[in-house]
Amino acid sequence: MTYSEAKIRAAKLREEIDFHRYNYHVLDRETVAPAALDSLKNELFRLEREFPTLITPDSPTQRVAGRPLDKFSKIEHSEPMISLFDAFSEEEMCAWEERNDNYLGRRFRPEYYCELKLDGLAVSLQYRQGLLVRAATRGDGKIGEDVTNNIKTIGSLPLKLRRPTEKELIDLGLDKAARTKIGQLLTAGVIEIRGEAIMTKAVFEELNKKYARQGRPLLANTRNGVAGSIRQLDPKIAAERKLEFYAYDILLDGYNRGETIATRAQADKLSALLGIKTLRQNRVSVDLTAVFAFYRATEKNRARLPFHIDGVVVKVNDLKMWPVLGVVGKAPRYEMAYKFSAEQATTEVREVVWQVGRTGALTPTALLEPVKVGGVTISRSTLHNFDEIRRLDLKINDTVIIERSGDVIPKVLTVLKNLRTGREREIFPPKVCPMCGGEVIKEKDEVAYRCADKRCYAVNLRRIGHFVSKGAADLEGLGPKLIEQFLTSGLIKDAADLYVLRKEDLLGLERFAEKKADNVIKMMADRRVLTVERFIYGLGIRHVGEETAALLAEALRLSGKISIPELIRAGQKFQADDWEKMSDIGPIVARSIVAFWHDKHDLELLKKFHDNGVTLRATASGSTAAALAGKKLAGRVFVLTGSLSGLTRGEAKDKIKILGGKTKENVTRETDYVVVGADPGSKYEQAKKLGIKILTEEEFLQIIKG
Ligand code: IVH
């Protein structure tokens, strides 16, 4: 992106962010999901980092929360209520630790205190001489709103701080001086407790049920429930909302951080001793590895918590280090919000492709600038049909909000039209079928565009199924269901596309967990090299079965490693007569073979295999009748059953072929040997019945070895 493009983009992003932020923070109205807003802010942050001169003093990256509402009186915070930096991955957390090393000029691997990140409203409570005198929202970070009356309706919040016993303070590890200071502050000083006002999930459900009965507007979520009750003027409503408050910080007036209380863990315990609720889940972690374990366990357990959380706040436990590390921009260096992955994000649409479904219907898919949503990187999203594109008013290069929930396919929710630059391109329905190049039709009363060739999808599905089959590329596990899923989701158009599948593409599919995706990707990477005969067989040339493919491969006289262009050159040298000279190949087969080597579409597919990294190797030797004479297994028919431990079925078949033998699927009187692995099937019984020679795996290995 050039500087001037970045400048325009940054200005538009700011406008958009400000609009949503104002609604969210000032009017308590959610015009966009917080995760999507985060996405926009992250993009702006990245742009400003790349082009620092773009930073303006009013940029949303430079400030904290919204303006206070006019209806509340204002309160100046004794110490600014700042914000937190966000991290979404272990890498980002490690980068934070390293940044702190660099800042301090030494290796600093501190102990951390991990706290749940509550999703409510930040509130600062001031206790003077132990009495609650005022409560303020964050506001713009410097000046907040006086919400004392509403906060006082939180039943669990003490209006007077509890005075801990001497023993309790000793057990907490405080020395005499610290104990005295706390006593003094409770009698004559100021203690400020900061924390989060929240609404539990149960209260939220209960209230909404009641509101529904009464025909009142429902609360959108628990955060709105809190904000809406604390930031309105009638304390009765606040009382009805049954809010709670959890402390996450404590400021002792006149003392620096670390002076009285040494650690964040101690501070948390002190809050509890003073009578303010703290989260019992919070824990000390000795290093980042322990932090990651805490994060994972918390994320797993999240649904079972009585309140909503949106991550973990990781804080340097040693409070003396807080002023040393200090604040940079809008947030401190000594703590970090390690947030759960967002389920919504913003990204840009790069292209729209059309895929052919089972019924020939053409479905549009948006190819996206890759973006992380709900923990996985997404690069495509379904658009359902052309009407949906029209409904969204989507254009190529638009910025969109996408959503991914659970394992469901990600979808485009909205287009952020304000971010348009004029470089957007209209999307048109497809003119030709992307699979077969044939005509596209649209019935009057249907939304879908279709390929006019009714068999188009089925033919293609069969072709790909044939390519992956055991006798061909032998791509284990890629059954018809998976191929169908890849085809209908538009990930592949042909077998060559299988070799460039990416993990992020698979994770965007339904029922595709991380492990399954890894397995598919690994297998494709492991099986990029095919023997010439298997490859030729897999191409599905008319009239060319396994045997003929082997003949062809031998006739081409290729040896060692072979590239697909070499194969094409070798194949094109042959005329129909040349093929016909070979035994077993008649004129029809010969014509079909020659046609293949010159067909535009077939050659394009071959080139695509090459471009996608497929290479070939010659089998040790071919299997024509002449070559077979004198070979160890010449003319012998094998059937394999059960699973072999020393080699794959494909390898066993190749060996048999090299030695002049054949493998067949079923046991008949023509079968010479049945090789029996572990857990054999009915073929074993059949062999016994017909009195056919049975070989154990060991015996078989002996035969093919010697
Ligand atoms: S420490 C510098 N600890 O998250 C601000 N914040 O995204 C001090 N929050 O404004 C924040 N749980 O309202 C801290 N255990 C926790 C928290 C927490 C929720 C909120 C807080 C803050 C926001 C920042």
Boltz pocket constraint, residues with backbone or C-beta under 6 A from the ligand:
constraints:
  - pocket:
      binder: B
      contacts: [[A, 81], [A, 82], [A, 83], [A, 84], [A, 115], [A, 116], [A, 117], [A, 118], [A, 119], [A, 120], [A, 121], [A, 122], [A, 123], [A, 195], [A, 196], [A, 247], [A, 248], [A, 249], [A, 313], [A, 332], [A, 335], [A, 337]]
      max_distance: 6.0
